[in-house]
Amino acid sequence: MIYIYLILITVIFILYMRFEAGRVKVESVKFTLNTKGLKIIQISDVHMKYLKISPQKIKSIICAEKPDIIIMTGDYIDNINQVDKFIRFLNIIKSDAVIYLCMGNHDYKAFNTEIDDFISALEDIGVIVLHNKAICIQKNSRKYNLIGIDDLNAGNPDIEKALSFCDKDANINIAFSHNPDIILKIPKGKVDYLLSGHFHGGQIWMPFNLEYKLLRKEKLCKMGITRGLHRLNGINSYINRGLGNVCFPLRFLSRPEVTVFYMP
């Protein structure tokens, strides 16, 4: 009889994890109470293979929030056969807000490091890929540098090169990169905010931080910095839990996330 109960509990647990993987949560991070500042939506770790949230749902969130820009922080595909599916995803969620993105380690693995064709395909539909590059945008009288830095492990991050594109007259420098460990390499005083993903918030929570001890080698994980808002190296850093999933379409105590930032 006990085996029946164990099987039943296991089935219920798996069904719940599948349910959680399909329930996106909109997180709000307000760095200012001024409604005239830059409003950003961050989307990370889409992982098309095991994504259980529809692009229509993401589109509805974007339409409701009306961001000025959308920043996407890597890991969109796990196989080159998913490129068309991801482009369809982007075409559905596109709005008046321009999409800026960088690459993640899974994107590189899908292309065996030769990622230029993927970048070209994204740029063809109007997405701006900031590959060790920065661009300055303006809202009202304030200027913002958006700084895209390549993935720390699978890519070729060049922080100095990316910063060289910055407008020196900008009020705020906002960097984004897939792996949050990049924060430990950014020179102090050069960046005000860093948006990243990669950790999935653990995806499936385990006690004693076992998911990070067993599956991750990053330095921030060892410091207990795995999700959400932190301040490190003089930078306000946010680690997004991501939308999709790796290995299987399940989550536990780490709901998929779309994050809305209110910048000064």
ZADO-1210 file (C-alpha; in nm, 4 decimals, padded with zeros to 6 digits):
<atoms>
<atom x="00.0000" y="00.0000" z="00.0000" code="MET" pos="1"/>
<atom x="00.2852" y="00.2349" z="00.0836" code="ILE" pos="2"/>
<atom x="00.4166" y="00.2003" z="-00.2716" code="TYR" pos="3"/>
<atom x="00.0851" y="00.3192" z="-00.4121" code="ILE" pos="4"/>
<atom x="00.1007" y="00.6286" z="-00.1918" code="TYR" pos="5"/>
<atom x="00.4594" y="00.6971" z="-00.2967" code="LEU" pos="6"/>
<atom x="00.3686" y="00.6661" z="-00.6646" code="ILE" pos="7"/>
<atom x="00.0662" y="00.8918" z="-00.6138" code="LEU" pos="8"/>
<atom x="00.2736" y="01.1554" z="-00.4338" code="ILE" pos="9"/>
<atom x="00.5383" y="01.1400" z="-00.7072" code="THR" pos="10"/>
<atom x="00.2784" y="01.1831" z="-00.9826" code="VAL" pos="11"/>
<atom x="00.1178" y="01.4783" z="-00.8012" code="ILE" pos="12"/>
<atom x="00.4600" y="01.6383" z="-00.7492" code="PHE" pos="13"/>
<atom x="00.5520" y="01.6044" z="-01.1172" code="ILE" pos="14"/>
<atom x="00.2135" y="01.7433" z="-01.2250" code="LEU" pos="15"/>
<atom x="00.2623" y="02.0417" z="-00.9949" code="TYR" pos="16"/>
<atom x="00.6103" y="02.1090" z="-01.1357" code="MET" pos="17"/>
<atom x="00.4690" y="02.0969" z="-01.4873" code="ARG" pos="18"/>
<atom x="00.1941" y="02.3359" z="-01.3778" code="PHE" pos="19"/>
<atom x="00.4439" y="02.5794" z="-01.2263" code="GLU" pos="20"/>
<atom x="00.6521" y="02.5775" z="-01.5454" code="ALA" pos="21"/>
<atom x="00.3545" y="02.7271" z="-01.7284" code="GLY" pos="22"/>
<atom x="00.2745" y="03.0054" z="-01.4789" code="ARG" pos="23"/>
<atom x="00.4707" y="03.3187" z="-01.5598" code="VAL" pos="24"/>
<atom x="00.5079" y="03.5812" z="-01.2880" code="LYS" pos="25"/>
<atom x="00.5574" y="03.9505" z="-01.3592" code="VAL" pos="26"/>
<atom x="00.8147" y="04.0939" z="-01.1198" code="GLU" pos="27"/>
<atom x="00.8461" y="04.4690" z="-01.0695" code="SER" pos="28"/>
<atom x="01.1710" y="04.6401" z="-00.9697" code="VAL" pos="29"/>
<atom x="01.1490" y="05.0132" z="-00.9047" code="LYS" pos="30"/>
<atom x="01.4761" y="05.2001" z="-00.8866" code="PHE" pos="31"/>
<atom x="01.2781" y="05.5228" z="-00.8867" code="THR" pos="32"/>
<atom x="00.9286" y="05.6501" z="-00.8172" code="LEU" pos="33"/>
<atom x="00.9582" y="05.8845" z="-01.1133" code="ASN" pos="34"/>
<atom x="00.7229" y="05.7596" z="-01.3854" code="THR" pos="35"/>
<atom x="00.9089" y="05.9548" z="-01.6532" code="LYS" pos="36"/>
<atom x="01.2222" y="05.7401" z="-01.6440" code="GLY" pos="37"/>
<atom x="01.3089" y="05.4496" z="-01.8731" code="LEU" pos="38"/>
<atom x="01.0815" y="05.1452" z="-01.8413" code="LYS" pos="39"/>
<atom x="01.2401" y="04.8128" z="-01.9354" code="ILE" pos="40"/>
<atom x="01.1055" y="04.4621" z="-01.9670" code="ILE" pos="41"/>
<atom x="01.3636" y="04.1847" z="-01.9287" code="GLN" pos="42"/>
<atom x="01.3109" y="03.8370" z="-02.0723" code="ILE" pos="43"/>
<atom x="01.5721" y="03.5665" z="-02.0246" code="SER" pos="44"/>
<atom x="01.6415" y="03.1973" z="-02.0873" code="ASP" pos="45"/>
<atom x="01.3546" y="03.1304" z="-02.3267" code="VAL" pos="46"/>
<atom x="01.4787" y="02.7788" z="-02.4159" code="HIS" pos="47"/>
<atom x="01.2270" y="02.7149" z="-02.6921" code="MET" pos="48"/>
<atom x="01.2490" y="02.3352" z="-02.6609" code="LYS" pos="49"/>
<atom x="01.0912" y="02.3251" z="-02.3160" code="TYR" pos="50"/>
<atom x="00.9093" y="02.6579" z="-02.3073" code="LEU" pos="51"/>
<atom x="00.5608" y="02.6116" z="-02.1613" code="LYS" pos="52"/>
<atom x="00.4430" y="02.9719" z="-02.1786" code="ILE" pos="53"/>
<atom x="00.2819" y="03.0909" z="-02.4989" code="SER" pos="54"/>
<atom x="00.4223" y="03.3903" z="-02.6888" code="PRO" pos="55"/>
<atom x="00.0680" y="03.5304" z="-02.6837" code="GLN" pos="56"/>
<atom x="00.0864" y="03.5430" z="-02.3033" code="LYS" pos="57"/>
<atom x="00.4174" y="03.7290" z="-02.3177" code="ILE" pos="58"/>
<atom x="00.2690" y="03.9633" z="-02.5775" code="LYS" pos="59"/>
<atom x="-00.0238" y="04.0397" z="-02.3460" code="SER" pos="60"/>
<atom x="00.2175" y="04.1273" z="-02.0628" code="ILE" pos="61"/>
<atom x="00.4177" y="04.3560" z="-02.2896" code="ILE" pos="62"/>
<atom x="00.1034" y="04.5290" z="-02.4157" code="CYS" pos="63"/>
<atom x="-00.0202" y="04.5801" z="-02.0593" code="ALA" pos="64"/>
<atom x="00.3112" y="04.7151" z="-01.9284" code="GLU" pos="65"/>
<atom x="00.3981" y="04.9316" z="-02.2319" code="LYS" pos="66"/>
<atom x="00.7776" y="04.9305" z="-02.1822" code="PRO" pos="67"/>
<atom x="01.0092" y="05.1670" z="-02.3641" code="ASP" pos="68"/>
<atom x="01.2438" y="04.8803" z="-02.4538" code="ILE" pos="69"/>
<atom x="01.2771" y="04.5034" z="-02.4138" code="ILE" pos="70"/>
<atom x="01.6080" y="04.3455" z="-02.3130" code="ILE" pos="71"/>
<atom x="01.6639" y="03.9720" z="-02.3636" code="MET" pos="72"/>
<atom x="01.9557" y="03.8093" z="-02.1877" code="THR" pos="73"/>
<atom x="02.0445" y="03.4891" z="-02.3708" code="GLY" pos="74"/>
<atom x="01.9708" y="03.1163" z="-02.4057" code="ASP" pos="75"/>
<atom x="01.6943" y="03.1187" z="-02.6648" code="TYR" pos="76"/>
<atom x="01.7569" y="02.7876" z="-02.8388" code="ILE" pos="77"/>
<atom x="01.9254" y="02.4553" z="-02.7683" code="ASP" pos="78"/>
<atom x="01.9329" y="02.3320" z="-03.1280" code="ASN" pos="79"/>
<atom x="01.9629" y="02.5077" z="-03.4640" code="ILE" pos="80"/>
<atom x="01.6295" y="02.3524" z="-03.5636" code="ASN" pos="81"/>
<atom x="01.4623" y="02.5871" z="-03.3140" code="GLN" pos="82"/>
<atom x="01.5764" y="02.9078" z="-03.4866" code="VAL" pos="83"/>
<atom x="01.2588" y="02.9494" z="-03.6928" code="ASP" pos="84"/>
<atom x="01.0440" y="02.8811" z="-03.3885" code="LYS" pos="85"/>
<atom x="01.2294" y="03.1455" z="-03.1893" code="PHE" pos="86"/>
<atom x="01.1957" y="03.3997" z="-03.4695" code="ILE" pos="87"/>
<atom x="00.8202" y="03.3305" z="-03.4781" code="ARG" pos="88"/>
<atom x="00.8201" y="03.3861" z="-03.1005" code="PHE" pos="89"/>
<atom x="00.9893" y="03.7243" z="-03.1474" code="LEU" pos="90"/>
<atom x="00.7534" y="03.8258" z="-03.4270" code="ASN" pos="91"/>
<atom x="00.4556" y="03.7549" z="-03.2004" code="ILE" pos="92"/>
<atom x="00.5839" y="03.9433" z="-02.8944" code="ILE" pos="93"/>
<atom x="00.7166" y="04.2416" z="-03.0905" code="LYS" pos="94"/>
<atom x="00.5521" y="04.5725" z="-03.0050" code="SER" pos="95"/>
<atom x="00.6437" y="04.9384" z="-03.0334" code="ASP" pos="96"/>
<atom x="00.9288" y="04.8657" z="-02.7918" code="ALA" pos="97"/>
<atom x="01.2616" y="04.7846" z="-02.9557" code="VAL" pos="98"/>
<atom x="01.4145" y="04.4493" z="-02.8590" code="ILE" pos="99"/>
<atom x="01.7825" y="04.4435" z="-02.7592" code="TYR" pos="100"/>
<atom x="01.9533" y="04.1132" z="-02.6871" code="LEU" pos="101"/>
<atom x="02.2770" y="03.9297" z="-02.6165" code="CYS" pos="102"/>
<atom x="02.3726" y="03.5643" z="-02.6538" code="MET" pos="103"/>
<atom x="02.3875" y="03.2837" z="-02.3978" code="GLY" pos="104"/>
<atom x="02.5895" y="02.9649" z="-02.3648" code="ASN" pos="105"/>
<atom x="02.3140" y="02.7428" z="-02.5074" code="HIS" pos="106"/>
<atom x="02.2910" y="02.9618" z="-02.8172" code="ASP" pos="107"/>
<atom x="02.6605" y="02.9054" z="-02.8786" code="TYR" pos="108"/>
<atom x="02.6321" y="02.5323" z="-02.8211" code="LYS" pos="109"/>
<atom x="02.3475" y="02.5110" z="-03.0728" code="ALA" pos="110"/>
<atom x="02.5693" y="02.6641" z="-03.3424" code="PHE" pos="111"/>
<atom x="02.8943" y="02.5061" z="-03.2298" code="ASN" pos="112"/>
<atom x="03.0233" y="02.8603" z="-03.1572" code="THR" pos="113"/>
<atom x="02.9584" y="02.9859" z="-03.5160" code="GLU" pos="114"/>
<atom x="02.6774" y="03.2226" z="-03.4240" code="ILE" pos="115"/>
<atom x="02.6990" y="03.4954" z="-03.6908" code="ASP" pos="116"/>
<atom x="02.4162" y="03.3498" z="-03.9034" code="ASP" pos="117"/>
<atom x="02.1859" y="03.3481" z="-03.5997" code="PHE" pos="118"/>
<atom x="02.2687" y="03.7110" z="-03.5265" code="ILE" pos="119"/>
<atom x="02.1997" y="03.8065" z="-03.8898" code="SER" pos="120"/>
<atom x="01.8627" y="03.6286" z="-03.8830" code="ALA" pos="121"/>
<atom x="01.7636" y="03.8209" z="-03.5708" code="LEU" pos="122"/>
<atom x="01.8764" y="04.1540" z="-03.7116" code="GLU" pos="123"/>
<atom x="01.6738" y="04.0860" z="-04.0276" code="ASP" pos="124"/>
<atom x="01.3503" y="04.1094" z="-03.8247" code="ILE" pos="125"/>
<atom x="01.4518" y="04.4324" z="-03.6533" code="GLY" pos="126"/>
<atom x="01.6045" y="04.2996" z="-03.3307" code="VAL" pos="127"/>
<atom x="01.9191" y="04.4816" z="-03.2177" code="ILE" pos="128"/>
<atom x="02.1967" y="04.2458" z="-03.1102" code="VAL" pos="129"/>
<atom x="02.4498" y="04.4153" z="-02.8839" code="LEU" pos="130"/>
<atom x="02.7492" y="04.1853" z="-02.9152" code="HIS" pos="131"/>
<atom x="03.0227" y="04.3502" z="-02.7065" code="ASN" pos="132"/>
<atom x="02.8708" y="04.6776" z="-02.8093" code="LYS" pos="133"/>
<atom x="02.6750" y="04.9681" z="-02.6627" code="ALA" pos="134"/>
<atom x="02.4123" y="05.2029" z="-02.7918" code="ILE" pos="135"/>
<atom x="02.2805" y="05.5247" z="-02.6397" code="CYS" pos="136"/>
<atom x="01.9072" y="05.5898" z="-02.6257" code="ILE" pos="137"/>
<atom x="01.7231" y="05.8901" z="-02.4903" code="GLN" pos="138"/>
<atom x="01.3964" y="05.9376" z="-02.3064" code="LYS" pos="139"/>
<atom x="01.2893" y="06.2902" z="-02.2284" code="ASN" pos="140"/>
<atom x="01.6106" y="06.4699" z="-02.1316" code="SER" pos="141"/>
<atom x="01.7988" y="06.1646" z="-02.0020" code="ARG" pos="142"/>
<atom x="02.0435" y="05.9465" z="-02.1908" code="LYS" pos="143"/>
<atom x="02.0950" y="05.5758" z="-02.1249" code="TYR" pos="144"/>
<atom x="02.3799" y="05.3587" z="-02.2493" code="ASN" pos="145"/>
<atom x="02.2674" y="05.0007" z="-02.3176" code="LEU" pos="146"/>
<atom x="02.5735" y="04.7760" z="-02.3021" code="ILE" pos="147"/>
<atom x="02.5550" y="04.4186" z="-02.4330" code="GLY" pos="148"/>
<atom x="02.8370" y="04.1899" z="-02.3194" code="ILE" pos="149"/>
<atom x="02.8948" y="03.8449" z="-02.4699" code="ASP" pos="150"/>
<atom x="02.8526" y="03.5275" z="-02.2640" code="ASP" pos="151"/>
<atom x="03.1233" y="03.4751" z="-02.0053" code="LEU" pos="152"/>
<atom x="03.1881" y="03.1050" z="-02.0683" code="ASN" pos="153"/>
<atom x="03.0809" y="03.0097" z="-02.4200" code="ALA" pos="154"/>
<atom x="03.1347" y="03.3463" z="-02.5894" code="GLY" pos="155"/>
<atom x="03.4120" y="03.6015" z="-02.6100" code="ASN" pos="156"/>
<atom x="03.3209" y="03.8815" z="-02.3709" code="PRO" pos="157"/>
<atom x="03.5097" y="04.2041" z="-02.4318" code="ASP" pos="158"/>
<atom x="03.4014" y="04.4496" z="-02.1652" code="ILE" pos="159"/>
<atom x="03.6509" y="04.7166" z="-02.2681" code="GLU" pos="160"/>
<atom x="03.5283" y="04.7051" z="-02.6274" code="LYS" pos="161"/>
<atom x="03.1635" y="04.7216" z="-02.5220" code="ALA" pos="162"/>
<atom x="03.2271" y="05.0195" z="-02.2951" code="LEU" pos="163"/>
<atom x="03.4156" y="05.2002" z="-02.5722" code="SER" pos="164"/>
<atom x="03.0848" y="05.2470" z="-02.7580" code="PHE" pos="165"/>
<atom x="02.9263" y="05.4299" z="-02.4642" code="CYS" pos="166"/>
<atom x="02.8183" y="05.7918" z="-02.4910" code="ASP" pos="167"/>
<atom x="03.0179" y="05.9771" z="-02.2276" code="LYS" pos="168"/>
<atom x="02.7330" y="06.2222" z="-02.1787" code="ASP" pos="169"/>
<atom x="02.4851" y="05.9502" z="-02.0798" code="ALA" pos="170"/>
<atom x="02.3263" y="05.9677" z="-01.7358" code="ASN" pos="171"/>
<atom x="02.3041" y="05.5922" z="-01.6716" code="ILE" pos="172"/>
<atom x="02.4918" y="05.2847" z="-01.7947" code="ASN" pos="173"/>
<atom x="02.2792" y="04.9678" z="-01.8145" code="ILE" pos="174"/>
<atom x="02.4720" y="04.6523" z="-01.8996" code="ALA" pos="175"/>
<atom x="02.3266" y="04.3129" z="-01.9794" code="PHE" pos="176"/>
<atom x="02.4912" y="03.9758" z="-02.0207" code="SER" pos="177"/>
<atom x="02.3742" y="03.6170" z="-01.9879" code="HIS" pos="178"/>
<atom x="02.6006" y="03.4935" z="-01.7087" code="ASN" pos="179"/>
<atom x="02.5804" y="03.7083" z="-01.3940" code="PRO" pos="180"/>
<atom x="02.9400" y="03.6234" z="-01.2971" code="ASP" pos="181"/>
<atom x="03.0449" y="03.8864" z="-01.5513" code="ILE" pos="182"/>
<atom x="02.9827" y="04.1417" z="-01.2759" code="ILE" pos="183"/>
<atom x="03.3079" y="04.0349" z="-01.1107" code="LEU" pos="184"/>
<atom x="03.5018" y="04.1456" z="-01.4195" code="LYS" pos="185"/>
<atom x="03.3388" y="04.4839" z="-01.4854" code="ILE" pos="186"/>
<atom x="03.5616" y="04.7745" z="-01.3749" code="PRO" pos="187"/>
<atom x="03.4184" y="04.9692" z="-01.0830" code="LYS" pos="188"/>
<atom x="03.2390" y="05.2890" z="-01.1697" code="GLY" pos="189"/>
<atom x="03.1705" y="05.1919" z="-01.5316" code="LYS" pos="190"/>
<atom x="02.8239" y="05.0364" z="-01.4992" code="VAL" pos="191"/>
<atom x="02.5237" y="05.1300" z="-01.2868" code="ASP" pos="192"/>
<atom x="02.2978" y="04.8303" z="-01.3546" code="TYR" pos="193"/>
<atom x="02.3492" y="04.4753" z="-01.4797" code="LEU" pos="194"/>
<atom x="02.0701" y="04.2473" z="-01.6035" code="LEU" pos="195"/>
<atom x="02.1375" y="03.8747" z="-01.6461" code="SER" pos="196"/>
<atom x="01.9862" y="03.5275" z="-01.6195" code="GLY" pos="197"/>
<atom x="02.1461" y="03.1830" z="-01.6598" code="HIS" pos="198"/>
<atom x="02.0693" y="03.0334" z="-01.3150" code="PHE" pos="199"/>
<atom x="01.6926" y="02.9841" z="-01.3726" code="HIS" pos="200"/>
<atom x="01.6424" y="03.0658" z="-01.0057" code="GLY" pos="201"/>
<atom x="01.7403" y="02.7035" z="-00.9485" code="GLY" pos="202"/>
<atom x="01.4522" y="02.5792" z="-01.1710" code="GLN" pos="203"/>
<atom x="01.3845" y="02.2923" z="-00.9299" code="ILE" pos="204"/>
<atom x="01.4526" y="02.3991" z="-00.5745" code="TRP" pos="205"/>
<atom x="01.6488" y="02.1653" z="-00.3484" code="MET" pos="206"/>
<atom x="01.7394" y="02.2237" z="00.0159" code="PRO" pos="207"/>
<atom x="02.0829" y="02.3416" z="00.1242" code="PHE" pos="208"/>
<atom x="02.1408" y="02.4987" z="-00.2192" code="ASN" pos="209"/>
<atom x="02.2141" y="02.1530" z="-00.3584" code="LEU" pos="210"/>
<atom x="02.1018" y="02.2495" z="-00.7099" code="GLU" pos="211"/>
<atom x="02.3802" y="02.5072" z="-00.7207" code="TYR" pos="212"/>
<atom x="02.6422" y="02.2936" z="-00.5492" code="LYS" pos="213"/>
<atom x="02.5789" y="01.9996" z="-00.7800" code="LEU" pos="214"/>
<atom x="02.5016" y="02.1706" z="-01.1104" code="LEU" pos="215"/>
<atom x="02.6794" y="02.5081" z="-01.1059" code="ARG" pos="216"/>
<atom x="03.0404" y="02.6212" z="-01.0855" code="LYS" pos="217"/>
<atom x="02.9829" y="02.9976" z="-01.0973" code="GLU" pos="218"/>
<atom x="03.1327" y="03.2129" z="-00.8235" code="LYS" pos="219"/>
<atom x="02.8111" y="03.3995" z="-00.7432" code="LEU" pos="220"/>
<atom x="02.6355" y="03.0703" z="-00.6648" code="CYS" pos="221"/>
<atom x="02.9065" y="02.9909" z="-00.4128" code="LYS" pos="222"/>
<atom x="02.8378" y="03.3322" z="-00.2565" code="MET" pos="223"/>
<atom x="02.4657" y="03.2557" z="-00.2271" code="GLY" pos="224"/>
<atom x="02.3725" y="03.5029" z="-00.5030" code="ILE" pos="225"/>
<atom x="02.1405" y="03.3108" z="-00.7337" code="THR" pos="226"/>
<atom x="01.8325" y="03.5175" z="-00.8213" code="ARG" pos="227"/>
<atom x="01.6738" y="03.8582" z="-00.7839" code="GLY" pos="228"/>
<atom x="01.8250" y="04.1935" z="-00.6895" code="LEU" pos="229"/>
<atom x="02.1714" y="04.2340" z="-00.5400" code="HIS" pos="230"/>
<atom x="02.4344" y="04.5044" z="-00.5173" code="ARG" pos="231"/>
<atom x="02.7875" y="04.3932" z="-00.5897" code="LEU" pos="232"/>
<atom x="03.1001" y="04.5653" z="-00.7142" code="ASN" pos="233"/>
<atom x="02.9124" y="04.8967" z="-00.6946" code="GLY" pos="234"/>
<atom x="02.6517" y="04.7687" z="-00.9435" code="ILE" pos="235"/>
<atom x="02.2803" y="04.7017" z="-00.8981" code="ASN" pos="236"/>
<atom x="02.2506" y="04.3486" z="-01.0369" code="SER" pos="237"/>
<atom x="01.9334" y="04.1589" z="-01.1203" code="TYR" pos="238"/>
<atom x="01.9343" y="03.7839" z="-01.1952" code="ILE" pos="239"/>
<atom x="01.6228" y="03.6776" z="-01.3850" code="ASN" pos="240"/>
<atom x="01.4710" y="03.3313" z="-01.3262" code="ARG" pos="241"/>
<atom x="01.4015" y="03.2953" z="-01.6980" code="GLY" pos="242"/>
<atom x="01.1002" y="03.1806" z="-01.8985" code="LEU" pos="243"/>
<atom x="01.1917" y="02.8372" z="-02.0255" code="GLY" pos="244"/>
<atom x="01.3515" y="02.5259" z="-01.8856" code="ASN" pos="245"/>
<atom x="01.6435" y="02.2927" z="-01.9471" code="VAL" pos="246"/>
<atom x="01.6448" y="01.9107" z="-01.9413" code="CYS" pos="247"/>
<atom x="01.2684" y="01.8895" z="-01.8790" code="PHE" pos="248"/>
<atom x="00.9673" y="02.1254" z="-01.8678" code="PRO" pos="249"/>
<atom x="00.9414" y="02.1299" z="-01.4892" code="LEU" pos="250"/>
<atom x="00.9948" y="02.3896" z="-01.2163" code="ARG" pos="251"/>
<atom x="00.9633" y="02.3908" z="-00.8394" code="PHE" pos="252"/>
<atom x="00.9555" y="02.7081" z="-00.6269" code="LEU" pos="253"/>
<atom x="01.1057" y="02.9037" z="-00.9161" code="SER" pos="254"/>
<atom x="00.8264" y="03.0338" z="-01.1375" code="ARG" pos="255"/>
<atom x="00.9086" y="03.1626" z="-01.4867" code="PRO" pos="256"/>
<atom x="00.9571" y="03.5363" z="-01.4856" code="GLU" pos="257"/>
<atom x="00.9143" y="03.8544" z="-01.6863" code="VAL" pos="258"/>
<atom x="01.0704" y="04.1499" z="-01.5073" code="THR" pos="259"/>
<atom x="00.9692" y="04.5146" z="-01.5345" code="VAL" pos="260"/>
<atom x="01.2291" y="04.7757" z="-01.4357" code="PHE" pos="261"/>
<atom x="01.1648" y="05.1397" z="-01.3635" code="TYR" pos="262"/>
<atom x="01.4894" y="05.3280" z="-01.4178" code="MET" pos="263"/>
<atom x="01.5668" y="05.6817" z="-01.2953" code="PRO" pos="264"/>
</atoms>
